[in-house]
């Protein structure tokens, strides 16, 4: 290489804009989601299918530092359009595929994956060795009412009211979704009444159960309630939205007190 070529390369390199600092990745949300509050959060996300996959990616994007993913299922062809998995993910454990997607979004997030069904130990182990100011969040994105009951019962029994905790549950059918929130002891009386028996659920055709656009909105609603909780704002206890009917219903009279 001639000196002239070398000099030209050096001049080109000098004129290239500097690579952006990853420290500024959250610069456009800092007034909404305070980094010091976000740094205190540890998340357990149970179920990484339609809603859970979108939720995990959003949590990684906003900068949640620690996320545990739990799901026993593998990616099937029916999950591509409805849940947003890649064709290259076929046959992989869903937790592994979602963890990889989260790392591509944010290399700083700490991820732990459990390719198995929910166990109470996933919740009881969360507080061991953690500081008192850690904010624990449990997201339930399962498709079984029995699983919801088990997650809720474990959560309600093992998180005392003096801990900074949040429980968020999402349910979806085609173009309708519901998000329920419990913070501290508030909502503990209301939420169990939403846990009806499995045979009482609305039965839909297997080809009309899931849409990715509804799952994305549901995940966004969950993250929205989570960020309001971080800001010390009142949270909607029960929100229902219907894309087909273009309406949204939330219980504005029953607001969940926040941990601040």
C-alpha positions in Angstrom: 0.0 0.0 0.0 1.4 3.4 -1.0 1.7 6.3 1.4 -0.9 8.1 -0.6 -3.4 5.3 -0.1 -2.6 5.1 3.6 -3.1 8.8 4.0 -6.4 8.7 2.1 -7.7 5.9 4.4 -6.6 7.9 7.5 -8.4 11.0 6.2 -11.6 9.0 5.5 -11.4 7.4 9.0 -11.0 10.9 10.5 -14.1 12.2 8.7 -16.3 9.2 9.8 -18.8 10.0 12.6 -18.0 8.5 15.9 -19.9 5.4 16.9 -22.9 6.3 19.2 -22.4 5.5 22.9 -24.6 2.7 24.1 -24.9 4.7 27.4 -27.3 6.9 25.4 -29.5 4.0 24.3 -32.2 5.2 26.7 -31.8 8.9 26.2 -35.3 9.4 24.7 -37.2 7.7 27.6 -35.2 8.9 30.6 -37.9 11.5 31.6 -40.5 8.7 31.5 -38.5 5.7 32.8 -35.9 6.8 35.4 -32.7 4.7 35.0 -32.1 4.5 38.7 -35.6 3.0 39.3 -35.2 0.6 36.3 -31.8 -0.6 37.7 -33.6 -1.9 40.8 -35.9 -4.2 38.8 -35.8 -8.0 38.5 -38.4 -9.7 36.3 -39.9 -13.2 36.1 -41.8 -13.7 32.9 -43.8 -16.9 32.7 -44.9 -17.9 29.2 -43.0 -16.5 26.1 -45.6 -17.3 23.4 -47.6 -14.6 21.7 -47.8 -11.9 24.4 -44.7 -13.1 26.3 -42.3 -12.9 23.4 -43.4 -9.4 22.5 -43.2 -8.4 26.2 -39.7 -9.8 26.7 -38.4 -7.8 23.7 -40.0 -4.6 24.9 -38.6 -5.1 28.4 -35.1 -5.7 27.0 -35.5 -2.6 24.8 -36.5 -0.3 27.7 -33.5 -1.6 29.7 -34.8 -4.0 32.4 -31.5 -5.4 33.8 -32.5 -8.9 34.9 -35.1 -11.1 33.2 -35.9 -14.8 33.9 -37.9 -16.5 31.1 -40.0 -19.6 31.8 -41.7 -21.7 29.1 -41.6 -25.5 28.4 -42.7 -25.2 24.8 -40.7 -25.3 21.5 -41.3 -23.2 18.4 -43.7 -24.7 16.0 -44.8 -23.6 12.5 -48.1 -22.3 13.9 -46.1 -19.9 16.0 -44.5 -18.0 13.1 -47.4 -15.7 12.1 -49.2 -15.6 15.4 -46.2 -15.1 17.8 -43.5 -13.6 15.6 -40.9 -16.3 15.9 -38.4 -16.6 13.1 -38.4 -19.5 10.7 -34.9 -20.2 11.9 -36.3 -20.7 15.4 -38.4 -23.8 14.4 -37.8 -26.6 16.8 -35.9 -24.5 19.3 -37.1 -24.0 22.9 -39.0 -20.8 23.0 -37.1 -19.4 25.9 -33.8 -19.8 24.0 -35.2 -18.1 20.9 -36.6 -15.2 22.9 -33.4 -14.8 24.9 -31.5 -14.5 21.7 -33.9 -11.9 20.4 -33.5 -9.9 23.6 -29.7 -10.0 23.5 -29.8 -8.7 19.9 -31.9 -5.8 21.2 -29.8 -5.1 24.3 -26.5 -6.8 25.1 -26.6 -5.5 28.6 -29.6 -7.5 29.8 -29.0 -10.5 32.1 -31.2 -13.4 31.0 -31.8 -16.7 32.6 -33.9 -19.3 30.7 -35.9 -22.3 32.1 -37.4 -24.6 29.5 -39.9 -26.2 31.8 -43.3 -25.6 33.3 -43.7 -23.0 36.1 -42.6 -24.1 39.6 -43.2 -22.2 42.8 -39.4 -22.1 43.3 -39.1 -19.6 40.5 -40.8 -17.1 42.7 -39.6 -18.2 46.1 -35.9 -18.0 44.9 -36.3 -14.4 43.6 -35.8 -12.7 47.0 -32.9 -14.8 48.2 -29.8 -12.7 48.7 -31.4 -9.6 47.1 -31.4 -6.1 48.6 -34.5 -4.7 50.2 -34.8 -2.1 47.5 -35.0 -4.6 44.7 -38.3 -4.3 42.8 -39.7 -7.6 41.8 -42.1 -8.0 38.9 -43.9 -11.1 37.9 -45.5 -11.2 34.4 -48.0 -14.0 33.8 -48.4 -14.7 30.0 -49.6 -18.2 30.2 -52.6 -19.7 28.3 -54.0 -21.9 31.1 -56.2 -20.7 33.9 -54.8 -23.5 36.1 -51.3 -22.1 35.5 -52.4 -18.6 36.3 -53.9 -19.8 39.6 -50.6 -21.5 40.6 -48.5 -18.5 39.7 -50.9 -16.1 41.6 -51.1 -18.3 44.7 -47.3 -18.6 44.9 -46.9 -14.9 44.3 -49.5 -13.8 46.9 -48.1 -16.2 49.5 -44.4 -15.4 49.2 -44.2 -11.7 48.7 -44.9 -9.8 51.9 -46.5 -6.4 51.6 -43.3 -4.6 52.6 -41.5 -5.6 49.4 -41.7 -3.6 46.2 -43.6 -6.0 44.0 -45.8 -6.0 41.0 -47.9 -8.7 39.4 -49.2 -8.4 35.8 -51.4 -10.9 34.1 -52.4 -10.8 30.4 -55.1 -12.8 28.6 -55.9 -12.8 24.9 -58.3 -14.3 22.4 -57.9 -13.4 18.7 -58.5 -9.6 18.8 -59.4 -9.1 22.4 -57.0 -8.8 25.3 -57.2 -8.1 29.0 -54.5 -6.9 31.4 -54.8 -7.2 35.2 -52.5 -5.7 37.7 -51.8 -6.2 41.4 -49.4 -4.0 43.4 -48.5 -4.8 47.0 -51.7 -5.8 48.8 -53.9 -3.7 46.6 -55.8 -5.7 44.1 -55.4 -9.0 46.1 -59.1 -9.1 46.8 -60.1 -8.3 43.2 -57.8 -10.4 41.1 -58.8 -13.9 42.5 -62.3 -13.2 41.3 -61.0 -13.2 37.7 -59.7 -16.7 38.0 -62.7 -18.6 36.7 -62.7 -22.3 36.0 -61.1 -23.4 32.7 -64.3 -24.8 31.3 -65.9 -21.4 31.7 -63.5 -19.8 29.2 -64.7 -18.6 25.8 -64.1 -21.4 23.3 -62.7 -20.3 19.9 -61.7 -22.1 16.8 -58.0 -23.1 16.9 -57.5 -21.0 13.8 -58.8 -17.9 15.5 -57.0 -17.8 18.9 -54.0 -15.5 18.4 -53.0 -12.5 16.4 -49.6 -10.9 16.7 -50.9 -7.4 16.5 -53.2 -8.0 19.5 -50.3 -9.6 21.3 -48.1 -6.6 20.7 -50.7 -4.2 22.0 -51.3 -6.4 25.1 -47.5 -6.4 25.7 -47.4 -2.7 25.4 -50.2 -2.3 27.9 -48.3 -4.4 30.3 -45.1 -2.4 29.9 -47.1 0.8 30.2 -48.6 -0.3 33.6 -45.1 -1.4 34.7 -43.6 2.0 33.9 -46.4 3.8 35.6 -45.6 1.7 38.7 -42.0 2.7 38.5 -43.0 6.4 38.4 -45.2 6.0 41.5 -48.4 6.6 39.5 -51.8 5.0 40.0 -52.2 1.8 37.9 -55.4 0.5 36.3 -56.4 -2.7 38.0 -58.3 -4.2 35.0 -58.1 -3.1 31.4 -59.9 -4.8 28.5 -59.5 -3.8 24.8 -61.2 -5.1 21.7 -59.5 -4.3 18.4 -62.4 -5.6 16.3 -64.9 -3.3 18.1 -62.4 -0.5 18.5 -63.0 0.0 22.2 -61.2 -0.1 25.4 -62.6 -0.4 28.9 -60.6 0.2 32.1 -61.7 0.4 35.7 -60.7 4.0 36.5 -62.5 3.8 39.9 -60.4 0.9 41.2 -56.9 2.1 41.0 -54.0 0.1 42.4 -51.8 2.0 44.9 -48.2 2.2 43.9 -44.9 1.4 45.7 -43.1 4.7 46.1 
